[in-house]
Amino acid sequence: MRKRRPARTVLEVAVAKGGVRKGLRVCTFIAQWTIVQQQLGRDPGVEEAANWWSEPHTSWYRRQREFREIFDLAENPTPIAAAAIARVEARLTKDDVGTAIADSGIPRRELFVTTKLNNDAHGEDKAPAALDASLQRLGLDEVDLYLIHWPRPKEDRYVETWQALEKAYADGKARAIGVSNFTPHHLRRLKAETTVPPALNQIELHPGFPQADARAFHAEHQIVTEAWSPLGQGPQLMTARVVTEMADRLGKDAGQVVLRWHLQLGNVVIPKSVTPARIASNFDVFDFELSPDDMGALSSMDEPARMGPDPDTFG
């Protein structure tokens, strides 16, 4: 019986196929650096190394096809490129990322490195050691952004965990600290019991689940809103009639319409793709605008609603 190949992440195979330098270059086509730079107000010389949620692909044929495409793209870089480093600890080790950073030849100041605290490392007794371990494995003295991945309210240690991140920020181990999947009531508690406000909250956000209350709270407290799954998951959102009809009328595709909706709301969006045509398409969203009626129609969609876990019950 033929032995099944192990499922590996895109970056792991990219590094194995082309070396760490090319593997890192491959990842440069994932992050929407232009948008992130505008939203976070960073200096033009800084590049965003955004999270690339690289799930293992079970189809070896599909993986080969995707790698041919992204390596072709890596040989022909475009001005829209941004440095993006995959970081999902369960699938790709920080040692691999640290090696890629060290061997890439890209100056550290041109990389914006984001990592997250694992869910099993909440608490003032665990969080500092977790960050120190991440820095050691990354081969860095500091990260640019450190996030609490989930609030885990049942464990109820996110406040003391945030206090540990505040100390890391004061000690210069993280240039900025933020959260992911926190709701307004989680953020209100942080505001009441801690000192440093989160720089960013990364939440599930897309038409059908526009998170108006969360966005309003973020705007009031100068917290950047970053959308994960900005295009939804699966075909449901991209094939919704309101989206497809709008795309046809505007001469755009469904993904471009949804990304434009995000931009006009002020969201940071980092859609994932390894297909060169799709990546280029995702950047082609600055030559049109959605009308107030279009914005309202997308924001009032009833579906697909929440697709990921509920932060009030997850963990």
N, C-alpha and C positions, 0 to 999 in steps of 0.2 A: 504494500500500500504506500502510495506516495506521501511523503511527509509534508504537512501543510506549512507554508511559510508563516512566520510570526507576523502579526500586524504591527507595523511601525508607523510613527508619525511622519508627516511630510518632511519635516526638517531633518529627522534622523536619517531618512533615506537620501535626502538631498546632500547631506554632509558625506554620507558613505559613498555616494556616486561621484560627487564633484569636489570633495574636500570642504574644509570649514569656510574658506573664503567664498567659494561659489555658493555653498549652502546658505551662508548669511545673505549673500546678494539675492538669492532666490526669494528670501523672505522680505526683501525691500519693496515688493510689489503688493503687499497685503494692507498695510496701514494707510489710512487717509491722512497723511501728514499735513497736507495743506490745511485741511479742516481743523485738525487738532491744534495746529499752531495758532490759527486764528482765534479759536475758542479759548485756549489757555493763555494767550498773550505772550508766547515765548519768543525769544530772540530769533531772527531769521537763520542764524547759524546752527541752531539746535535741531536735531531730528528726533522723531518720535519712534521709540521701539515699543510698539503697542502689543498687547497680548494677541496671539494668533491661536485660536482655539482649534488645534489640529487633531481632530479625531482620527483614530486608525481607520484605514480603508480596508475592507475585507476582500475586495476584488483586486487581485494582483494585476490583471489586465488594465483595469481602470487606473491603478496607481502608475503603471508604466506610461500610460498615455498622458496622465497629468504631469508626470515628471518631464517627459519630452517637451511638453508645452512650456512649463515654467523654466526649464533650462534654455530653451530657445529665447524666451523673454529675457533671461539673465544675460544672454550674450548681446542683447540689444536694449540696454536700459533707456528709460525715457525720463524726462524732467519730473514726472509725477512720482517717481520712486521715493520711498521712505524706509528707513531702517526698521524692520520689525523682527522681533525675536520671540520665538515660541516659548511659552513657559506654562506647561501643565505638568506638575511634578509627578503625577501618577503615570505619565506617558513619556515624558522627556526630562532627563535630569538636568539640574542646574550645572553640573560638571560639564555637560555637553555645550550648554550655552556659554559658560565661562570660557571654555576652550575656543569656541567660535569667536567670541569677542576678542580674546587675546591674539588669535591668529589672523583675524580679518584684516588688520592693517588700518581699520577705520579709527580715527582718533576718538577717545572716550567722550570728549565734549560734543561730538556729533551724534552721540547715541543717547536716547532717552529710555532708560531701562525701568520697566515697571514689573513688580512681582507682587504676589499676594500671600497673605498668611493662611496657612492650611487650617481647615476646620478643626483639626484635632490639637491645635496649638493655642487655643484661647486661654486667657488668664495671664496675670502679671508674672506667674511662675514659669510659663511656657513661651510666651510671645517674644521676650527679648532673646532667648536662646535660639528660637526659630529664625529670627532675622539675622543673628550672627552666623548661624549655619548657612543661610542663603548667601550672605555676603562672601563667606569663605569659599563656598562652592562656585560662586560666580567669579571669584577672583577680584572683587571690587571692595572699595572702602565705603561706598555709599550707593544707594539706588536713587533714582530720580523721583519715583513714586511708589509708595508701599500701601497696599490696600488690605483691609479686612474683607475676606471673601463673602461671608454670610454672617448675619447677626446671631444666629443660633439662639433665639430667645428662650427656648426650653432650658438650655444650659445657663443662660442669664449671666454671662461673663463678658459681654461685649463692651461694657463701660470700663472695666478694669483693663481689658485688652486695649481699648483706645488710649487709656492713660499710659500704657506701656509704649504705644506708638508715639505719643506726645514726647516721651523721654527720648526715644530714638531720634525724633525730629530735632529736639534740643541738642542732642549729642552729635548731630551731623551725619547720622547713618542713613537718613532719608531726607531728601531735599523737599519733599512734599508728602503728606499722608492723606489717605482718603478711604472710602468704603465702597462696598459693592452690595447691592440688593438690600440696602437699608430703606425703610419706609419713613415717612415724616415723623411718626411717633417714636421710632428709634432715634432719629436725628434730634428730636426735641429733648430726649433724655440725655444725649451727649451734650447738647448745648447747656442743659441745666447742671450737669455734674462734672463737666470737663472744661478745658480752657481753649484749646486750639480747634477751630472748626475744620471739618473735612474740606479738602480742596476740590474733591470730585466724588460723585456717587455714580457708580456704574449699575444701571438697572435695565431690566427687560422693558423695551419701549418700541412700539410700532403702531401703525394705524390699526384700530380695533382694540388697542391697549395703550392709549396715549399718555397715561399717567399724569393727567393735568394737575392734580393736587401735589404730586411729588415735584413736578417742574416748577410750580408756583413757589413751593417752599424753597427749592434750590435757588431760584432767582432772588427771593427775599433775603437769603443768607449768603449770597455770593458763592454758591456751590456749583461747580460745572456739572452738567448732566451729560453722561455718556450712555449711549444706547447699546446694549448687547442684543443680538438677534434683531437688528434694525429692519431687516426684510422679512421677519417672521421665520418660521421653521416649516419646511415643506412647501408645497405649492399653493396652499390655501389662500394666503394673502396675495401672491403674485397673479393668481387667476381670478380674484374677486372682480365682479363686473364693474364696480365703481372705479377700480384701479385700471383695468384694461381699457375701458371706454375713455377714461381721461388720457391714458397714454396714446391711444389712437388719435384723439383730437389734437394733442400737442406734438405729435410726431416723435414721441419718445417711447422707451420701453417701460414696462411696469416698475422695474427696479429703479430706474432713474426718477420716475415720479415719486416713489416713496422716499428715496434719498433726498430729493428736493424738499419734500414735506419736512423731513428732519431738519434740514439746514435752515429753512425759514422759521422753524420753531426755536432755533438756536442750539440744537443738540449736537454733540460730538458723535460721529458715527464711524465705525470701522467695519465695513462689510468684509466677509471672508470669501476669497476666491483664489483658485489656482489657474483659471482659464484666462489667457491674455486678453481675449476680446471682451470678456466680462469685466476684467479689472479696468481696462480702458473705458468701457462704458460707464462704470461706476464713477469715474472722474468727470464725465461729460455731462455735468449737471449745473453748470454755471452760465449757460446761455439762454435760460428761460426762467420764468417765475410762475408759481401757482397763484391763481386769483384767491381772494378771500373765500369765495364760494367753494373753490376746489379744496382749500385748506379745511374748511368746515366739513365738507363731505367726507374727507379722509379721516378727520378726527372723530366723526360721529359713527364710524363703522361699528357694528355690534360684534363682529367676529374678525379675527380668530380669538380675541380676548387673550387672557394669560396662557402662555404655552409652557413656561418653565415652572419650577417650584414656587410655592408661596413663602415669602420670607418670614411670615408669622408662624409657620408650622415646620419649615424645613430645618433639619438638623436637631 
